[in-house]
Amino acid sequence: MLKALTKKLVLILTIGVFLNLGNPRLIAATLEEIKERGKLIVAVKDNSRPLGFIDPENQLQGLEIDLAKQLANDILGDPQAVILQPVRNQDRLQKVIDGEVDIAIARVTINPSRGRLVNFSSYYYLDGTGIVTNHPTIRAVDHLSRVKIAVLNRSSTIAVIRAELPQAELIGVDSYQEALTLLEAEQVQAFAADNSILAGWVQQYPHYYQLPIRLSGEGLGVVMPKGLQYASLRSRVNQAIGHWKASGWLAKRLEYWGLP
């Protein structure tokens, strides 16, 4: 009886090991492992012009794509030594946590709640609330005090606009397309959202004007895994961003992509 139970236990353990081999738990790569592999795997956006988007030739383009390639060049000596993996907003942190990517450069705002789950680099772009309009007389914040402004429902933009423009009338919308429809129908005079998004908006709709303002400040950072073993990776990424800022390369890329 005991012998039969032992054989059964061994069989169960063997099957369990076999199944685990077919679906191993991923662990994020360290800087040394990335160098040994010869490729940097980066989560990016493919629908957030001008940060990361698909161009007419079906190629990924944008500021964050440039950053991923430049980081590959800084770490591995080759801007093409990068694997770009488009991700949805809800998957940006989890892909790094699960080790499916090395890092994420995917329009992720640095904040304390996210900082409990992952590590962030220093910011590469200071995003924040901005305004676009197709109204010819609106060219400054003072012109917005009593107008109707579209804002995305449940967005942090609502609190910012209420604080900065308490006399403005806020009109909630559920999508950027709905905001566009209201603007074109002259039912609102402006739309408030993140400057990085609005930069892509005016590139797509050139008859719109983006006010040269930032009503709040939220830094976008590179997402990296937590743990002492990743200290070298974090140091290398921060060193690269510092160099990009000091050399003026980053400022030129921001200007190239039309980011205020």
Buried (B, 14 or more C-beta within 10 A) or exposed (E): EEEEEEEEEEEEEEEEEEEEEEEEEEEBBBBEEBBEBEBBBBBBBBEBBBBBBBEEEEEBBBBBBBBBBBBBBBBBEEBEBBBBBBBEEEBBBBBBBBBBBBBBBBBBBBEEEBEEEBBBBBBBBBBBBBBBBBBEEBEEEEBBEEBBBBBBEEBEBBEBBEEBBEEBEBBEBEEBEBBBBBBEEEEBBBBBBBBBBBBBBBBEEEEBBBBEBBBBEBBBBBBBBBEEBBEBBBEBBBEBBEEBBEEEEBEEBBEEBBBB
